[in-house]
Amino acid sequence: MATLLLRLQGPLQSWGTTSRFDERDTQLEPSKSGVLGLICAALGRDRREPLDDLAALRMGVRVDREGVLLRDYQTITGVLNAEGKFKSDRTVISPRYYLADAVFLVGLESDDSSLLERIHAALRAPVWPLALGRKSCVPGMPVQLPDAVQPLDLLAALRGWPPLVPWTGRTLRLVLEDDREGSVRLDQPVAPFAERRFGPRFVKQEVMHEPDPIDA
């Protein structure tokens, strides 16, 4: 059992899971589909390729700094209407939601440590640009952390890693994938990304008061 840790930090992030039509949502922490998409970009894996090995990873998130929810509006002029006709004078307003200044420590747990090592190496020199949910949301700090493949289970790794931002004695949220129960997130890939098919997974939330140092 091993866990790979990643830092997701940037001016803006957006981790949508229920976006429909013109509105683009975001969760308050990274989605599994979004994190695996980032990993596919690092590995250079095409959207049509299977991702069963990545989907099997168990994911957890430590929220080192909560993001500020922002709403932006984008406009599109000259679009097709419901009848399939082009309307040059028609403008669509698309609300889009982002997290500003959020900092997350993401853990990916697996029995296959070699897979985690390959991902870790790819994050150092990604094949394609990395994004924090949407392509316009670029990382403000390196996603790869040094020595971040830890011989620990997911919870121990997340609890033990040093804070990514200065510690002020606050409590941190932990969001952990669970096999049996919890709240439901519709962000579990069940097919290649090109097919845009996602199933449910359970997550549980905990709080922690300070990291437990990982023994060297």
ABEGO torsion letter per residue (X at the ends): XBBBBBBBBBABBBBBAABBEABBBBBABBBAAAAAAAAAAAAGBBAABBAAAAAABBBBBBBABBBBBBBBBBBBBGBBBAAGBBBAABBBBBBBBBBBGBBBBBBBBBABAAAAAAAAAAAABBABBBBBGBAABBBABBABBBGABBBBBAAAAAAABBBABBBAGBBBBBBBBBAABEBBBBABBABBAAAGBBBBBBBBBBBBABBBBBBX
